[in-house]
Amino acid sequence: MRKPALWLSLCLSSLVVTVSLVTATTLNTSAITNSAIAQTNPCASKNPCASKNPCASKNPCASKQKNVGGPLAKEVQGKPVVVDVYAAWCAGCKNIAPTLSQLKQQYVGKVNFVVLDVTDKSTTSQAEAKAKQLGLSQFFAANKSQTGSLTIIDPATGNILAQHRNNPNKSAYTTVLDQALAKK
């Protein structure tokens, strides 16, 4: 009766060694891959644009677009436009929500705030229609995957004045908004 117990013991030992080797190899490969990605793209970390990250100021993760395709619709003319690409499931959106709320209070009546909600297919469809109505179709097409981003646009020209992703630093926005309002 010792032979079956010995075989069972050997099989279990082999299984433990095999699982350990597979796990170690997978973890090592994953670490090498993540390290290589992070070296080639500073925005590849888990939270690419949090504070103390090279992405948090002038955001290389966000769109490289300098203009949204021309002047915006009449209904948003005369005031800088802040576009929030939002999704209910977006951690960055939750992170910048207090800042956005403060901006809305501080600039009530002085700035147009536009929310493009991409939470699901229905809200994305509505956001696409809203973007089209406001002259933001090209912008929306290029940025709908950039949840947690706030973009400040000059409505007269369609020029992007600033664009940040997951940046809760209020002064990053107030500086640009104050300059835009001073030009009016």
Phi, psi and chi 1 to 4 in degrees:
 res  aa     phi    psi   chi1   chi2   chi3   chi4
   1 MET       -   -7.2  -72.9 -153.1 -170.6      -
   2 ARG   -74.8  -27.8  -73.6 -171.0  174.2 -131.1
   3 LYS   -63.5  -48.2  -74.3 -174.3 -179.9 -176.8
   4 PRO   -61.0  -39.0  -23.7   31.9      -      -
   5 ALA   -65.5  -39.2      -      -      -      -
   6 LEU   -65.5  -43.3  178.8   62.7      -      -
   7 TRP   -63.5  -42.1  -80.8  109.5      -      -
   8 LEU   -62.5  -43.5  179.3   61.8      -      -
   9 SER   -62.7  -43.2  177.0      -      -      -
  10 LEU   -65.4  -41.9  -74.7  173.4      -      -
  11 CYS   -63.3  -44.6  -72.0      -      -      -
  12 LEU   -64.8  -40.0  -72.3  175.1      -      -
  13 SER   -62.5  -43.5  -64.3      -      -      -
  14 SER   -62.5  -40.2  -64.1      -      -      -
  15 LEU   -64.3  -44.1  179.6   61.7      -      -
  16 VAL   -62.1  -45.0  168.5      -      -      -
  17 VAL   -62.9  -44.2  169.7      -      -      -
  18 THR   -62.1  -47.5  -57.4      -      -      -
  19 VAL   -62.5  -41.8  168.8      -      -      -
  20 SER   -61.6  -43.6  -63.1      -      -      -
  21 LEU   -65.9  -42.9  -73.1  172.9      -      -
  22 VAL   -63.4  -44.3  168.2      -      -      -
  23 THR   -63.4  -46.2  -57.2      -      -      -
  24 ALA   -62.0  -42.9      -      -      -      -
  25 THR   -64.1  -43.9  -57.0      -      -      -
  26 THR   -63.1  -46.8  -57.1      -      -      -
  27 LEU   -62.6  -42.5  -69.5  174.0      -      -
  28 ASN   -64.4  -44.3 -168.5   29.1      -      -
  29 THR   -63.6  -41.5  -57.3      -      -      -
  30 SER   -63.3  -43.7  177.1      -      -      -
  31 ALA   -63.9  -41.8      -      -      -      -
  32 ILE   -64.5  -44.9  -69.2  168.8      -      -
  33 THR   -62.4  -48.3  -57.1      -      -      -
  34 ASN   -62.7  -38.8  -70.3  -20.8      -      -
  35 SER   -64.6  -42.7  174.5      -      -      -
  36 ALA   -65.3  -40.3      -      -      -      -
  37 ILE   -64.7  -45.7  -70.2  170.5      -      -
  38 ALA   -62.8  -35.0      -      -      -      -
  39 GLN   -70.7  -35.7  -71.7  173.2    0.4      -
  40 THR   -85.5  -22.8   58.9      -      -      -
  41 ASN  -139.3  106.9 -179.9   -1.4      -      -
  42 PRO   -65.0  -11.4   25.0  -33.1      -      -
  43 CYS   -96.8   10.2  -58.3      -      -      -
  44 ALA   -87.9    0.1      -      -      -      -
  45 SER   -71.5  174.8   63.5      -      -      -
  46 LYS   -60.1  -40.9  -74.5 -176.2 -178.3  177.7
  47 ASN  -122.8   83.3 -172.9   -3.7      -      -
  48 PRO   -62.7  -19.5   23.0  -31.7      -      -
  49 CYS  -131.2   33.4  -61.1      -      -      -
  50 ALA   -78.8  168.6      -      -      -      -
  51 SER   -62.7  157.7   59.5      -      -      -
  52 LYS    61.7   30.5  -64.4 -173.8 -178.7 -179.6
  53 ASN  -128.4  139.4 -176.4  -52.2      -      -
  54 PRO   -58.5  -13.8   19.7  -29.6      -      -
  55 CYS   -87.1  -12.2  -56.7      -      -      -
  56 ALA   -75.3  -21.1      -      -      -      -
  57 SER   -95.2  -95.2   57.4      -      -      -
  58 LYS   -86.3  102.2  -63.1 -153.8  177.9 -170.1
  59 ASN   -75.5  107.7 -173.3    0.1      -      -
  60 PRO   -70.5  -13.4   25.9  -32.0      -      -
  61 CYS   -79.3  -27.6  -56.6      -      -      -
  62 ALA   -79.7  175.7      -      -      -      -
  63 SER   -57.4  144.3  170.2      -      -      -
  64 LYS   -89.3    5.1  -58.6  -67.2 -175.9 -160.0
  65 GLN   -64.1  135.0 -160.3  175.6    6.2      -
  66 LYS  -101.6  -16.7  -58.5  -74.2 -175.8 -159.8
  67 ASN  -144.3  148.5 -170.3  -72.0      -      -
  68 VAL   -88.9    2.2  -62.3      -      -      -
  69 GLY   114.6    6.2      -      -      -      -
  70 GLY   131.8 -177.8      -      -      -      -
  71 PRO   -59.0  152.0  -19.5   29.2      -      -
  72 LEU   -87.6  173.3  -57.6 -175.1      -      -
  73 ALA   -60.7  155.5      -      -      -      -
  74 LYS   -54.9  -38.1  -79.7 -174.3  178.9 -176.1
  75 GLU   -63.6  -16.0   62.7 -166.8   87.6      -
  76 VAL  -114.9    9.8  -69.3      -      -      -
  77 GLN   -73.4  156.2  -71.6  -64.5  -34.9      -
  78 GLY    90.7  -12.6      -      -      -      -
  79 LYS  -139.3  143.4  -59.1  173.9 -171.9  174.4
  80 PRO   -56.1  150.8  -17.6   27.0      -      -
  81 VAL  -114.9  127.9  176.7      -      -      -
  82 VAL  -107.3  117.6  175.0      -      -      -
  83 VAL  -103.9  124.6  179.7      -      -      -
  84 ASP  -107.2  114.0  175.1   17.0      -      -
  85 VAL   -90.1  108.4  179.8      -      -      -
  86 TYR  -119.5  148.5  170.6   83.2      -      -
  87 ALA  -147.8  138.5      -      -      -      -
  88 ALA   -60.5  -29.7      -      -      -      -
  89 TRP   -88.1   -1.8   43.5  -99.5      -      -
  90 CYS   -83.8  117.8  167.4      -      -      -
  91 ALA   -64.2  -38.2      -      -      -      -
  92 GLY   -63.0  -37.3      -      -      -      -
  93 CYS   -62.7  -41.0  -61.6      -      -      -
  94 LYS   -67.4  -34.9  -68.6  172.8 -174.6  163.7
  95 ASN   -66.5  -38.7 -173.8   44.0      -      -
  96 ILE   -93.3   -5.0   63.3  171.4      -      -
  97 ALA   -54.9  -46.3      -      -      -      -
  98 PRO   -61.4  -39.4  -21.5   31.9      -      -
  99 THR   -64.6  -45.0  -58.1      -      -      -
 100 LEU   -62.3  -40.7 -175.5   59.3      -      -
 101 SER   -61.5  -43.4  177.7      -      -      -
 102 GLN   -63.7  -41.0  -68.8  170.5    7.8      -
 103 LEU   -63.0  -42.7  -69.7  171.5      -      -
 104 LYS   -61.6  -39.6  -74.2  179.5  178.9  178.6
 105 GLN   -68.9  -44.2  -71.1  175.0   -1.0      -
 106 GLN   -67.8  -34.7 -177.2  174.4  -16.9      -
 107 TYR  -111.9   25.0  -67.4   99.3      -      -
 108 VAL   -57.6  128.3   66.4      -      -      -
 109 GLY    80.3   -8.6      -      -      -      -
 110 LYS  -108.6  -21.5  -62.3  177.2 -173.9  175.5
 111 VAL  -134.3  141.6  172.9      -      -      -
 112 ASN   -90.8  126.4  -70.9  -52.8      -      -
 113 PHE  -107.6  126.7  -70.2   88.9      -      -
 114 VAL  -122.4  127.3  175.1      -      -      -
 115 VAL  -107.6  124.0  177.3      -      -      -
 116 LEU  -109.4  100.2  -61.0  175.3      -      -
 117 ASP   -86.9  118.3 -173.3  -15.9      -      -
 118 VAL  -115.9   31.9  -64.4      -      -      -
 119 THR   -59.7  -42.7  -60.8      -      -      -
 120 ASP  -149.2 -175.6   55.7   36.4      -      -
 121 LYS   -60.1  -42.0  -73.0 -178.8 -178.9 -177.2
 122 SER   -64.7  -49.8  173.7      -      -      -
 123 THR   -68.5  -33.0   59.9      -      -      -
 124 THR   -65.6  -39.9  -60.0      -      -      -
 125 SER   -62.7  -43.0  178.6      -      -      -
 126 GLN   -65.0  -40.6  -68.4  170.1    7.5      -
 127 ALA   -64.7  -38.2      -      -      -      -
 128 GLU   -63.8  -41.8 -171.7  171.4   22.1      -
 129 ALA   -64.9  -42.1      -      -      -      -
 130 LYS   -63.5  -43.3 -175.5  178.5 -162.3  176.3
 131 ALA   -60.4  -43.0      -      -      -      -
 132 LYS   -62.4  -45.1 -176.7  176.8 -179.0  179.7
 133 GLN   -59.6  -36.6  173.1 -170.2  -12.0      -
 134 LEU   -92.2   -1.8  -62.9  175.6      -      -
 135 GLY    84.2   24.1      -      -      -      -
 136 LEU  -111.6   20.9  -68.1  166.0      -      -
 137 SER   -58.6  -49.3  -69.2      -      -      -
 138 GLN   -63.4  -42.0  -73.1 -178.4   11.9      -
 139 PHE   -59.8  -47.7  172.4   82.1      -      -
 140 PHE   -61.8  -44.1 -177.3   70.3      -      -
 141 ALA   -59.9  -38.7      -      -      -      -
 142 ALA   -81.8  -21.1      -      -      -      -
 143 ASN  -122.9    3.9  -69.6  -83.5      -      -
 144 LYS   -63.7  -18.7   62.9 -175.4  169.8 -173.0
 145 SER   -93.4    1.0   66.0      -      -      -
 146 GLN   -96.3   56.9  -60.8  -64.3  -38.9      -
 147 THR   -61.7  150.7   57.5      -      -      -
 148 GLY    80.8   15.1      -      -      -      -
 149 SER  -107.4  143.8   68.0      -      -      -
 150 LEU  -119.3  129.7  -67.2  178.5      -      -
 151 THR  -125.2  131.4  -54.9      -      -      -
 152 ILE  -103.8  126.3  -57.8  171.1      -      -
 153 ILE  -124.7  139.4  -59.1  168.5      -      -
 154 ASP   -82.9  112.9  176.5   -5.6      -      -
 155 PRO   -68.2  -25.2   24.5  -32.1      -      -
 156 ALA   -69.4  -35.6      -      -      -      -
 157 THR  -110.6  -23.6   61.8      -      -      -
 158 GLY    83.2    6.7      -      -      -      -
 159 ASN   -72.5  138.6  -71.5  -22.8      -      -
 160 ILE   -82.8  118.5  -66.6  176.1      -      -
 161 LEU   -86.4  -32.8  -55.8  175.8      -      -
 162 ALA  -162.7  149.9      -      -      -      -
 163 GLN  -148.3  123.3 -173.5  170.9   36.5      -
 164 HIS  -131.4  146.7  -59.9  -81.6      -      -
 165 ARG  -121.3  126.2 -173.6  166.0 -175.5 -152.3
 166 ASN    53.3   44.7 -166.6   10.5      -      -
 167 ASN  -114.7  103.9 -175.8   -4.2      -      -
 168 PRO   -82.8    3.9   31.2  -34.8      -      -
 169 ASN   -73.1  102.4 -178.9   -1.0      -      -
 170 LYS   -57.5  -38.7 -176.8  179.3  164.3 -169.6
 171 SER   -64.4  -23.3   66.6      -      -      -
 172 ALA   -63.0  -29.2      -      -      -      -
 173 TYR   -94.1  -42.5  -52.5  103.0      -      -
 174 THR   -63.5  -36.9   57.6      -      -      -
 175 THR   -58.9  -48.0  -58.1      -      -      -
 176 VAL   -68.8  -44.0  176.2      -      -      -
 177 LEU   -63.6  -43.2  -71.1  170.3      -      -
 178 ASP   -62.0  -41.4  -69.8  -16.6      -      -
 179 GLN   -64.4  -42.9  -72.0  173.9   -4.3      -
 180 ALA   -64.6  -40.4      -      -      -      -
 181 LEU   -70.1  -32.5  -70.7  168.2      -      -
 182 ALA   -66.7  -26.9      -      -      -      -
 183 LYS   -77.3  -17.0  -68.9  179.8 -176.7  178.2
 184 LYS   -79.4      -  -57.5  -79.5  176.5 -155.9
